[in-house]
Amino acid sequence: MPGSSLSSRTVLVTGASTGVGVETARRLAGRGATVLMHGRTAEEARAAADMLVATKGVDAERLCTYGADFARLDEIEFLAHKVMAEHPDLNVLVNNAAMAAPERHTVTDDGNEIALQVNFLAPYLLTCLLAPALAGGPGGRVVDVSSSPHGTAPIQWADPHRARRYSRLAAHARSRLTLTVFAADPRVTAVSVHPGASPAQGARHVVRLCDPAVEIVDGAHHDRDARDDLDDLGSLSSLSSLSSLSSLSSLSSLSERVALARVTTENRTTGRPTGLGTQGDVLDRDTGRRTT
Ligand SMILES: NC(=O)c1ccc[n+]([C@@H]2O[C@H](COP(=O)([O-])OP(=O)(O)OC[C@H]3O[C@@H](n4cnc5c(N)ncnc54)[C@H](OP(=O)(O)O)[C@@H]3O)[C@@H](O)[C@H]2O)c1
């Protein structure tokens, strides 16, 4: 298998029971990494790991499995504590697990719109809880598997759970936008990537971004559909650092544990500032307030 050895790396891949996640786990293990495969349940994760060993020739010693339902934030906390206890040497987190937003507005037991929680708040909380390990050694990083529709819907700060006006496409896009922007959080080095339509191609690029030999631009977003060749990382569009973090009081169940990133971004390719307010707003980079 091409690429340098990742034998000293420990990587947690969420949503590794199928699709991009399981293929990412296969490729990482094939390059010698220790792979922590997460599934919605421990049984699903174990079944995926068993499949890799039985049919793809993956060394069972390279794989560990974990279960956590991202629709339950207490399970995220349990997962993080278990991973920190069993693998304090964790180097890389691949935030890959995600769901399509449901047809009808759905709220979790934690009080959050379900796509916002599963696709953003849960990986946000997981990253915050794992940050001490991820930021503790050289080459530690987070790869956020996002999606190109992240650019199609603004965050509605006045109604973050879309309780008043729900559309599944907008809910999905918004959940992907928040994850993409989160790659600019200063706590850990992170990039986001739109993997493209094929799990194999997506996994190839995710694994590449996991490799410490590959230099990454902190906060960059890699769009697989926009460009086929990721070698020239410097010319890719990227999201610059954020201006401020503030907790969003309406996310009451989470507000004491995490702060939702309220940021402004800048597209380095065009130099055009992009505000994440309601449609048409441009937010000041330093204050986070509207400038228009
Ligand atoms: N494939 C594409 O065309 C495409 C395009 C753009 C972006 N992406 C992004 O790439 C990533 C992977 O996509 P994919 O196509 O490989 O998706 P997928 O095959 O549907 O896999 C998603 C993974 O997330 C897990 N998951 C979903 N809801 C969960 C929950 N509540 N708790 C825990 N785990 C949960 C799934 O577990 P279950 O099997 O139990 O549901 C599965 O392991 C996603 O972030 C997606 O947004 C994919």
The ligand as an SDF file (V2000), in Angstrom:
LIG
                    3D

 48 52  0  0  0  0  0  0  0  0999 V2000
  -20.9300    9.4700    0.5910 N   0  0  0  0  0  0  0  0  0  0  0  0
  -21.1510   10.6670    0.0890 C   0  0  0  0  0  0  0  0  0  0  0  0
  -21.6480   10.8430   -1.0290 O   0  0  0  0  0  0  0  0  0  0  0  0
  -20.7660   11.8910    0.8800 C   0  0  0  0  0  0  0  0  0  0  0  0
  -20.7630   13.1040    0.2390 C   0  0  0  0  0  0  0  0  0  0  0  0
  -20.4400   14.2280    0.9730 C   0  0  0  0  0  0  0  0  0  0  0  0
  -20.1020   14.1020    2.3010 C   0  0  0  0  0  0  0  0  0  0  0  0
  -20.1130   12.8930    2.9130 N   0  0  0  0  0  0  0  0  0  0  0  0
  -19.7700   12.8150    4.3310 C   0  0  0  0  0  0  0  0  0  0  0  0
  -18.9170   11.7170    4.5520 O   0  0  0  0  0  0  0  0  0  0  0  0
  -19.1910   11.1450    5.8340 C   0  0  0  0  0  0  0  0  0  0  0  0
  -19.4570    9.6680    5.6870 C   0  0  0  0  0  0  0  0  0  0  0  0
  -20.4720    9.4980    4.7240 O   0  0  0  0  0  0  0  0  0  0  0  0
  -20.9480    8.0400    4.2710 P   0  0  0  0  0  0  0  0  0  0  0  0
  -21.5520    8.1730    2.9290 O   0  0  0  0  0  0  0  0  0  0  0  0
  -19.8320    7.0660    4.4840 O   0  0  0  0  0  0  0  0  0  0  0  0
  -22.1290    7.8000    5.3270 O   0  0  0  0  0  0  0  0  0  0  0  0
  -22.7680    6.4430    5.8310 P   0  0  0  0  0  0  0  0  0  0  0  0
  -22.3920    5.2880    4.9620 O   0  0  0  0  0  0  0  0  0  0  0  0
  -24.2210    6.7380    6.0490 O   0  0  0  0  0  0  0  0  0  0  0  0
  -22.0460    6.2470    7.2520 O   0  0  0  0  0  0  0  0  0  0  0  0
  -22.2920    7.1400    8.2900 C   0  0  0  0  0  0  0  0  0  0  0  0
  -21.7360    6.5760    9.5550 C   0  0  0  0  0  0  0  0  0  0  0  0
  -22.1750    7.4270   10.6430 O   0  0  0  0  0  0  0  0  0  0  0  0
  -22.8480    6.6170   11.5850 C   0  0  0  0  0  0  0  0  0  0  0  0
  -23.9250    7.3010   12.2880 N   0  0  0  0  0  0  0  0  0  0  0  0
  -25.0440    7.8590   11.7770 C   0  0  0  0  0  0  0  0  0  0  0  0
  -25.8300    8.3120   12.7860 N   0  0  0  0  0  0  0  0  0  0  0  0
  -25.1930    8.0140   13.9480 C   0  0  0  0  0  0  0  0  0  0  0  0
  -25.4880    8.1920   15.3140 C   0  0  0  0  0  0  0  0  0  0  0  0
  -26.6380    8.7570   15.7220 N   0  0  0  0  0  0  0  0  0  0  0  0
  -24.5940    7.7880   16.2350 N   0  0  0  0  0  0  0  0  0  0  0  0
  -23.4400    7.1990   15.8560 C   0  0  0  0  0  0  0  0  0  0  0  0
  -23.1110    6.9840   14.5810 N   0  0  0  0  0  0  0  0  0  0  0  0
  -23.9810    7.3840   13.6300 C   0  0  0  0  0  0  0  0  0  0  0  0
  -23.4310    5.4790   10.7720 C   0  0  0  0  0  0  0  0  0  0  0  0
  -23.8150    4.4240   11.6160 O   0  0  0  0  0  0  0  0  0  0  0  0
  -25.1300    3.5460   11.2300 P   0  0  0  0  0  0  0  0  0  0  0  0
  -24.6640    2.6460   10.1230 O   0  0  0  0  0  0  0  0  0  0  0  0
  -25.4880    2.8580   12.4930 O   0  0  0  0  0  0  0  0  0  0  0  0
  -26.1960    4.5150   10.7820 O   0  0  0  0  0  0  0  0  0  0  0  0
  -22.2650    5.1750    9.8730 C   0  0  0  0  0  0  0  0  0  0  0  0
  -21.2830    4.4490   10.5520 O   0  0  0  0  0  0  0  0  0  0  0  0
  -20.3730   11.9230    6.4260 C   0  0  0  0  0  0  0  0  0  0  0  0
  -19.8690   12.9040    7.2920 O   0  0  0  0  0  0  0  0  0  0  0  0
  -21.0060   12.5690    5.2000 C   0  0  0  0  0  0  0  0  0  0  0  0
  -21.6670   13.7930    5.5210 O   0  0  0  0  0  0  0  0  0  0  0  0
  -20.4480   11.7780    2.2200 C   0  0  0  0  0  0  0  0  0  0  0  0
  1  2  1  0
  2  3  2  0
  2  4  1  0
  4  5  1  0
  4 48  2  0
  5  6  2  0
  6  7  1  0
  7  8  2  0
  8  9  1  0
  8 48  1  0
  9 10  1  0
  9 46  1  0
 10 11  1  0
 11 12  1  0
 11 44  1  0
 12 13  1  0
 13 14  1  0
 14 15  2  0
 14 16  1  0
 14 17  1  0
 17 18  1  0
 18 19  2  0
 18 20  1  0
 18 21  1  0
 21 22  1  0
 22 23  1  0
 23 24  1  0
 23 42  1  0
 24 25  1  0
 25 26  1  0
 25 36  1  0
 26 27  1  0
 26 35  1  0
 27 28  2  0
 28 29  1  0
 29 30  1  0
 29 35  2  0
 30 31  1  0
 30 32  2  0
 32 33  1  0
 33 34  2  0
 34 35  1  0
 36 37  1  0
 36 42  1  0
 37 38  1  0
 38 39  2  0
 38 40  1  0
 38 41  1  0
 42 43  1  0
 44 45  1  0
 44 46  1  0
 46 47  1  0
M  CHG  2   8   1  16  -1
M  END
$$$$
